[in-house]
Amino acid sequence: MNSAEVLADAFGRIQEVVHEAVEGLSVEDLHARLDPGANSIAWLVWHLTRIQDDHVADAAGREQVWLSQDWAGRFGLPFPEDATGYGQSRAQVAKVRVDSGEVLLGYYDAVHEETLAFVGGLKSTALNRIVDDSWDPPVSLGVRLVSVIADDLQHAGQAAFVRGVLERR
């Protein structure tokens, strides 16, 4: 396997977990919070998708799917268009509401498609390119992509956990 294939496989695993966590859930379950400070499945999937979209678009030098395909308009959230969920309060988390799981999966799948198009064309040497010099040490493309994968898998796993708890109630 080359680097592009490894990255595509990792992002594919995120997609599988996201779909398993969301498919077939009621709107009520998508918004359920296990306690007042917990994140809902809707928020977790929206947030992990926003982070992937934001970070991959920046690295690829393209506009985010959130804006280019008007997912911001479809979601209609009461946040600035550049919000990703990072650092949101309990009250803000509660405001991430969707009409169905299809909107979450539609946005995720659109971002996933763009992600695969980007990583599919990468050569191993491209992973050394610095994409964020505001950190010490500066962040390379490889580190950024691994960071997105790790963060997304954690949040997708959290969404799957919440679903499991809800199904056992």
ZIJO-V757609 format. One record per pair of residues at least 24 apart in sequence whose ideal C-beta (glycine too) atoms are under 10 Angstrom apart, sorted by the first residue. I is the first residue (numbers start at 1). J is the second residue. D is the distance in Angstrom with one decimal. If there is no record, write none. Layout:
I | J | D
I | J | D
This chain:
2 | 122 | 8.9
2 | 123 | 8.3
2 | 124 | 6.8
3 | 119 | 8.3
3 | 122 | 6.3
3 | 123 | 7.5
3 | 124 | 4.5
3 | 125 | 9.2
3 | 126 | 8.3
3 | 127 | 6.1
3 | 142 | 7.8
3 | 145 | 9.4
4 | 116 | 9.3
4 | 118 | 9.5
4 | 119 | 5.5
4 | 120 | 5.4
4 | 121 | 7.1
4 | 122 | 4.9
4 | 123 | 7.7
4 | 124 | 8.3
4 | 126 | 9.2
4 | 127 | 9.7
5 | 119 | 9.0
5 | 120 | 8.6
6 | 119 | 9.1
6 | 124 | 9.9
6 | 145 | 10.0
6 | 149 | 9.9
7 | 115 | 8.5
7 | 116 | 8.8
7 | 118 | 9.1
7 | 119 | 4.2
7 | 120 | 8.5
7 | 122 | 7.1
7 | 127 | 8.8
7 | 142 | 8.9
7 | 145 | 5.9
7 | 146 | 8.7
7 | 148 | 9.8
7 | 149 | 7.7
8 | 112 | 10.0
8 | 115 | 8.5
8 | 116 | 5.6
8 | 119 | 5.7
8 | 120 | 6.2
8 | 122 | 9.6
9 | 119 | 10.0
10 | 119 | 9.0
10 | 145 | 8.4
10 | 146 | 8.3
10 | 148 | 9.3
10 | 149 | 4.7
10 | 150 | 9.3
10 | 152 | 9.0
10 | 153 | 8.0
11 | 52 | 8.0
11 | 56 | 9.1
11 | 111 | 9.5
11 | 112 | 6.4
11 | 115 | 5.4
11 | 116 | 6.5
11 | 118 | 9.9
11 | 119 | 6.9
11 | 145 | 8.7
11 | 148 | 8.5
11 | 149 | 6.8
11 | 152 | 8.0
11 | 153 | 9.9
12 | 112 | 8.1
12 | 115 | 9.8
12 | 116 | 8.0
13 | 149 | 8.5
13 | 152 | 9.4
13 | 153 | 7.1
13 | 156 | 8.7
14 | 48 | 7.6
14 | 49 | 9.6
14 | 52 | 7.8
14 | 108 | 8.6
14 | 112 | 7.7
14 | 115 | 9.1
14 | 148 | 8.9
14 | 149 | 6.8
14 | 151 | 9.7
14 | 152 | 4.7
14 | 153 | 5.8
14 | 155 | 9.0
14 | 156 | 5.6
14 | 157 | 9.8
15 | 105 | 9.3
15 | 108 | 7.0
15 | 109 | 7.3
15 | 111 | 9.6
15 | 112 | 5.1
15 | 113 | 9.8
15 | 115 | 9.2
15 | 116 | 9.3
15 | 152 | 9.5
15 | 156 | 8.8
16 | 156 | 8.7
17 | 45 | 9.9
17 | 48 | 9.7
17 | 152 | 8.7
17 | 153 | 7.0
17 | 155 | 9.3
17 | 156 | 3.9
17 | 157 | 6.6
17 | 159 | 7.7
17 | 160 | 5.9
18 | 44 | 9.2
18 | 45 | 5.9
18 | 48 | 7.4
18 | 49 | 7.9
18 | 104 | 8.0
18 | 105 | 7.1
18 | 108 | 5.3
18 | 109 | 8.8
18 | 112 | 8.4
18 | 152 | 8.2
18 | 153 | 9.9
18 | 155 | 9.0
18 | 156 | 5.2
18 | 159 | 7.2
18 | 160 | 8.9
19 | 45 | 9.8
19 | 101 | 9.2
19 | 104 | 9.8
19 | 105 | 6.4
19 | 108 | 8.1
19 | 109 | 8.6
19 | 156 | 9.4
20 | 156 | 8.5
20 | 159 | 8.9
20 | 160 | 6.2
20 | 163 | 8.0
21 | 45 | 6.9
21 | 101 | 9.2
21 | 104 | 9.3
21 | 105 | 9.9
21 | 155 | 9.5
21 | 156 | 6.2
21 | 157 | 8.5
21 | 158 | 8.7
21 | 159 | 3.9
21 | 160 | 4.5
21 | 161 | 8.7
21 | 162 | 7.7
21 | 163 | 5.2
21 | 164 | 9.2
22 | 98 | 9.7
22 | 100 | 9.5
22 | 101 | 4.3
22 | 102 | 8.8
22 | 103 | 10.0
22 | 104 | 5.5
22 | 105 | 5.6
22 | 108 | 8.1
22 | 156 | 9.6
22 | 159 | 7.2
22 | 160 | 9.5
22 | 163 | 8.1
23 | 101 | 6.4
23 | 102 | 9.3
23 | 104 | 9.9
23 | 105 | 7.2
23 | 163 | 9.7
24 | 101 | 7.4
24 | 163 | 9.5
25 | 100 | 9.1
25 | 101 | 5.4
25 | 104 | 9.4
25 | 159 | 9.8
25 | 162 | 9.8
25 | 163 | 6.7
25 | 166 | 7.9
25 | 167 | 9.3
26 | 100 | 9.2
26 | 101 | 8.7
26 | 166 | 9.4
27 | 97 | 8.4
27 | 98 | 7.2
27 | 99 | 6.8
27 | 100 | 6.4
27 | 101 | 8.1
28 | 166 | 9.2
29 | 101 | 9.0
29 | 162 | 8.6
29 | 163 | 7.3
29 | 166 | 5.2
29 | 167 | 8.5
29 | 169 | 9.7
30 | 96 | 9.5
30 | 97 | 8.6
30 | 98 | 6.2
30 | 99 | 9.5
30 | 100 | 8.0
30 | 101 | 6.0
30 | 103 | 9.7
30 | 104 | 7.3
30 | 159 | 9.5
30 | 162 | 9.6
30 | 163 | 9.4
30 | 166 | 9.7
31 | 94 | 8.2
31 | 96 | 8.1
31 | 97 | 6.2
31 | 98 | 7.9
32 | 162 | 7.2
32 | 163 | 9.3
32 | 165 | 8.8
32 | 166 | 5.7
32 | 169 | 9.1
33 | 90 | 8.7
33 | 93 | 7.8
33 | 94 | 7.4
33 | 162 | 8.4
34 | 161 | 9.0
34 | 162 | 6.3
34 | 165 | 6.1
34 | 166 | 8.3
34 | 169 | 9.9
35 | 90 | 10.0
36 | 90 | 6.4
36 | 93 | 9.9
36 | 94 | 8.7
37 | 89 | 9.9
37 | 90 | 5.5
37 | 93 | 8.6
38 | 90 | 8.8
38 | 93 | 8.4
38 | 158 | 9.1
38 | 162 | 7.5
38 | 165 | 9.8
39 | 85 | 8.8
39 | 88 | 9.2
39 | 90 | 9.3
39 | 93 | 5.7
39 | 94 | 9.8
39 | 96 | 8.8
39 | 155 | 8.2
39 | 158 | 6.8
39 | 159 | 8.4
39 | 162 | 7.7
40 | 93 | 7.0
40 | 94 | 7.8
40 | 96 | 6.9
40 | 97 | 8.9
40 | 98 | 9.7
40 | 159 | 8.7
40 | 162 | 7.3
41 | 96 | 9.9
41 | 98 | 9.7
41 | 101 | 8.5
41 | 104 | 8.2
41 | 155 | 10.0
41 | 156 | 10.0
41 | 158 | 8.6
41 | 159 | 4.6
41 | 160 | 8.7
41 | 161 | 9.6
41 | 162 | 5.3
41 | 163 | 6.3
41 | 166 | 8.3
42 | 75 | 9.9
42 | 93 | 9.3
42 | 94 | 10.0
42 | 96 | 5.3
42 | 97 | 6.8
42 | 98 | 5.2
42 | 101 | 8.4
42 | 103 | 9.2
42 | 104 | 6.4
42 | 159 | 8.9
43 | 85 | 6.7
43 | 88 | 8.0
43 | 92 | 8.9
43 | 93 | 4.9
43 | 94 | 8.2
43 | 95 | 8.9
43 | 96 | 4.3
43 | 97 | 9.3
43 | 98 | 9.7
43 | 104 | 10.0
43 | 155 | 9.2
43 | 158 | 9.9
43 | 159 | 9.0
43 | 162 | 10.0
44 | 85 | 8.7
44 | 93 | 9.3
44 | 96 | 9.1
44 | 104 | 9.5
44 | 152 | 9.9
44 | 154 | 9.4
44 | 155 | 4.8
44 | 156 | 7.5
44 | 157 | 9.3
44 | 158 | 5.4
44 | 159 | 4.3
44 | 160 | 9.4
44 | 161 | 9.6
44 | 162 | 7.3
45 | 96 | 9.2
45 | 98 | 8.9
45 | 101 | 8.5
45 | 103 | 10.0
45 | 104 | 4.7
45 | 105 | 8.1
45 | 107 | 8.5
45 | 108 | 6.4
45 | 152 | 9.7
45 | 155 | 7.6
45 | 156 | 7.5
45 | 158 | 9.8
45 | 159 | 5.7
46 | 71 | 9.6
46 | 75 | 7.3
46 | 77 | 8.0
46 | 83 | 9.8
46 | 84 | 9.1
46 | 85 | 6.6
46 | 93 | 9.8
46 | 96 | 5.2
46 | 97 | 9.8
46 | 98 | 7.6
46 | 103 | 9.2
46 | 104 | 6.5
46 | 107 | 7.6
46 | 108 | 8.9
46 | 155 | 9.7
47 | 83 | 9.5
47 | 84 | 6.7
47 | 85 | 3.4
47 | 86 | 7.7
47 | 88 | 8.1
47 | 93 | 8.7
47 | 96 | 7.8
47 | 151 | 9.1
47 | 152 | 9.4
47 | 155 | 6.3
47 | 158 | 10.0
47 | 159 | 9.8
48 | 84 | 9.6
48 | 85 | 8.5
48 | 108 | 8.0
48 | 111 | 9.5
48 | 148 | 8.8
48 | 151 | 6.8
48 | 152 | 4.5
48 | 153 | 8.7
48 | 154 | 8.3
48 | 155 | 4.0
48 | 156 | 6.2
48 | 158 | 9.1
48 | 159 | 8.1
49 | 84 | 9.2
49 | 85 | 9.4
49 | 104 | 7.5
49 | 105 | 9.5
49 | 107 | 5.5
49 | 108 | 4.7
49 | 109 | 9.4
49 | 110 | 8.9
49 | 111 | 5.3
49 | 112 | 8.6
49 | 152 | 8.2
49 | 155 | 9.2
49 | 156 | 9.9
50 | 75 | 9.8
50 | 77 | 10.0
50 | 79 | 9.9
50 | 82 | 9.3
50 | 83 | 7.4
50 | 84 | 4.0
50 | 85 | 5.8
50 | 86 | 8.4
50 | 96 | 9.9
50 | 107 | 8.7
50 | 111 | 8.6
51 | 84 | 5.5
51 | 85 | 7.5
51 | 86 | 7.3
51 | 111 | 9.7
51 | 147 | 9.1
51 | 148 | 6.4
51 | 151 | 6.0
51 | 152 | 6.9
51 | 155 | 8.2
52 | 84 | 9.6
52 | 108 | 8.3
52 | 111 | 5.4
52 | 112 | 7.9
52 | 114 | 9.2
52 | 115 | 6.3
52 | 145 | 9.7
52 | 148 | 5.4
52 | 149 | 8.8
52 | 151 | 8.4
52 | 152 | 5.8
52 | 155 | 9.9
53 | 84 | 8.2
53 | 107 | 8.1
53 | 108 | 9.2
53 | 110 | 8.5
53 | 111 | 4.5
53 | 112 | 9.7
53 | 114 | 7.6
53 | 115 | 8.3
53 | 148 | 9.8
54 | 82 | 7.9
54 | 83 | 9.8
54 | 84 | 5.3
54 | 86 | 9.1
54 | 111 | 9.5
54 | 148 | 9.1
55 | 84 | 9.0
55 | 115 | 9.5
55 | 131 | 8.5
55 | 132 | 9.2
55 | 139 | 9.8
55 | 144 | 5.9
55 | 145 | 8.0
55 | 147 | 7.6
55 | 148 | 5.0
55 | 151 | 9.0
55 | 152 | 9.8
56 | 111 | 7.4
56 | 112 | 9.8
56 | 114 | 6.7
56 | 115 | 5.0
56 | 116 | 9.8
56 | 117 | 9.7
56 | 118 | 5.8
56 | 119 | 8.1
56 | 144 | 8.6
56 | 145 | 7.7
56 | 148 | 6.9
57 | 111 | 8.8
57 | 114 | 7.5
57 | 115 | 9.3
57 | 118 | 8.7
58 | 131 | 6.9
58 | 132 | 8.2
58 | 144 | 8.4
59 | 115 | 9.9
59 | 118 | 7.3
59 | 119 | 9.5
59 | 122 | 9.7
59 | 126 | 9.5
59 | 129 | 8.3
59 | 131 | 5.0
59 | 132 | 8.9
59 | 139 | 9.7
59 | 140 | 10.0
59 | 141 | 5.6
59 | 144 | 5.9
59 | 145 | 7.4
59 | 148 | 9.1
60 | 114 | 7.7
60 | 115 | 8.8
60 | 117 | 8.5
60 | 118 | 4.5
60 | 119 | 9.2
60 | 121 | 9.4
60 | 122 | 9.8
60 | 131 | 9.8
60 | 141 | 9.6
61 | 118 | 9.6
61 | 131 | 9.8
62 | 114 | 7.7
62 | 117 | 9.7
62 | 118 | 8.1
63 | 114 | 9.9
64 | 111 | 8.4
64 | 114 | 8.9
65 | 107 | 7.3
65 | 108 | 9.8
65 | 109 | 9.9
65 | 110 | 5.0
65 | 111 | 5.0
65 | 112 | 9.5
65 | 113 | 8.4
65 | 114 | 5.5
65 | 115 | 9.2
66 | 107 | 7.5
66 | 110 | 9.1
66 | 111 | 8.1
68 | 110 | 9.3
68 | 114 | 8.9
69 | 106 | 9.2
69 | 107 | 8.3
69 | 110 | 5.7
69 | 111 | 9.3
69 | 114 | 9.1
71 | 103 | 8.2
71 | 106 | 7.8
71 | 107 | 4.7
71 | 108 | 9.9
71 | 110 | 7.0
71 | 111 | 8.6
72 | 107 | 9.7
74 | 98 | 9.2
74 | 99 | 9.2
74 | 103 | 6.2
74 | 106 | 7.9
74 | 107 | 7.6
75 | 99 | 9.4
75 | 103 | 6.7
75 | 104 | 9.0
75 | 107 | 7.4
76 | 103 | 9.9
85 | 155 | 9.3
86 | 151 | 10.0
104 | 159 | 9.6
108 | 152 | 9.6
108 | 156 | 9.5
115 | 145 | 9.0
115 | 148 | 8.5
115 | 149 | 10.0
115 | 152 | 9.9
118 | 145 | 9.2
119 | 145 | 7.0
